């Protein structure tokens, strides 16, 4: 098959970029694969891309950020999408032209705004697959309304978890569109897995409020008090760095907790540790959970929607604790820190259980889906698995009410000014 991925910015660092590169690399064993990057901001990608995968940027911000068309707001990319301010009339034009000229069998979008472009501009002969790396419930009502208009023109929607797939089937009217979970994949590390002897808890991710690294630092204070030879290393960059630095100093944890900055690839850092930690308020999937488990680490995670509970089997390959519960988090960490045999046994189980997220099983699911969609297209029938249509328009009506109420509030605030 000829397969194209459309991504926001392949030259940056992030979970969507990582999983797209992983899937593209695995598919390139048997297929012709390219990645189309809407934006470009540097000479080479920050992450390693398989040389068999072609990379085609559309708008080079190094030279075109002051183009008058790039200073004009986008009309196709939905204004309610998180990345809207980075899109423009220029991106509308370049993305539309690139999609219209595709000769691919399958084109895969990787965020809601780009999936809208696929729905409107990809050739009718091409199978159009909209990946969902976020979650439907965390989109605003305005964005969900835009997706309800565009998504029925796609062939398939692929959320990364079964939980979000169920939400799509329940809340979106998508006749003729196949909705099927397709998890992210993580290749086997090139390094030997962790042996459970390193006295280090490892966490990684964007230093953002929803990741709740503040909760992790506060919980780790109990670990440091009982086991002062243990460290917590947090990898990533973001707007919360200075606040987290101040919290570490205030708690006197400067000899135990370290903000390590962004590191890629992370596997060399995971294997230095013995426990992974994820403390998010929500996780659309949980790439860092899988990455840690693939390196032989049991993971202590908040049991947040949507991903952790599908990845971790509580008590076997990690621990799940209530969201926001510092004491439960500290207790779970202390259980693993204080029991070498338990920690190592869970690490071995984590390594084994995480194999289901390796490229081979995930790419097999993707290939089967793409082949079935292509067959349905060639035979002029709806893809299998599209019969579960929403029986009520109640969710759409509710979103319309929320949009109206929000508009009234904004108008009232503007009038008071």
C-alpha positions, 0 to 999 in steps of 0.5 A: 500500500501507499500510505501517507500520514498528515502531522502538525509538525514532524520537526518538534518533540511530542507523543503524537510525533513519536507514535507516528514515526514508530508506526511509519517505520514499522509499516515501511517494512512492507509499504511505501510510506510518507509523512506530510508535515504541515509545519517545519521549524528546523532543518532536521527532525528532533526525533530519528526518522527511518530513512525509508520514510519520506518526509515532506514539509508544507510550510517552512516557518524559518522562511515563511512565518511573515508571509501575508497569507500566514498572517491571515487566519485559517478558514478550513482548520477549525477555530476551536482546535487547540493549535488554531493560532498556528494555522493560516490561509497559507496552511489551508492552501498548502494542505489542501493542495497536498491532499488533492494531489495525493496518489496514496491508497490511505491517508491518515490524519493525526489531530482533529483539525487535520482530520477536518482537512482530510474529510474535505480535501482528500481524493475520493479514491483515497481511504481517509483515516482520522486518528484521535490522539486526544479524547472526544470528551476533552474537546470543547463543544464548539470543536465537537460540533465542527467534527460532527459536520466533517467526520461523516466524510471519513472512512474510519476514526481510530482513537487510541483506547477502547474507552474513547472508542466507546465514547465516540460510538455513543456520542457521535452520529457517524453512519458509514464510518468505522470507529476502531481503537488503534493503540500507540506502539513502542519498539523494543529498546536497544538496551538491556531492560532495567534490573530493578537495582537502580534507586531511581523513580523516573517520570517524563512528559511535558511540564504542564499543569495536567501532568501533576508533577507537583503531586509527584514531588509532594508524594516523593517527599515521603519516599525521600524521608524513609529512603534518602538514597532514592531519587526522583528524576523528571524529564521534560520541558514546559511552563511549569518548570519554575514552579516545580523548581520552587516546590522542590526547594521549599520541600528541601528535596534538592538532593533527591528530586531533579528536573532533567530537561528534555531527553530523546530517546528516553530509553537510556534514562528509563533503564537507569531507574526501577520505577516509572511514575505517571500522575496526570489528571487525564491521559489520552493514552499513556505513551510514557507508561508503555515506554517505561514498561518496555524498559522493564519498569513497573509503573505507578500511575493515577487511574485517570481516564482514559489510558492507564487502566487499559495498560496497567494491570494493578498489582501485577505490572504496576499500581493504579491510584486515585487521581489527585490522591497524594497519600495513595501515590506515596503509599504505592511508591513506598510499597515498591521502593521498600520491597526489592523482590516485588519491584523486580517481579513487577518489572519482569511482568511489565516487560512481558505484558508491554509486548502487545504494544510493540510495532508488530501487533499494532502494525498488524491491526493497522494493516488489517484495518487499511486493507478492509477499508480499501476492499470496502471502497473498491466494492462500493460498500460501507466498511465492516463495523459501522452499524452501531449508529447513535440512536439519539441526537441528545449529545449534539443538542447538549453541545449546542446548548453549551455553545450558546451559553458560552456565547452569552457569557462572553457577550455579557463580559464584553458588555461590562468592559 
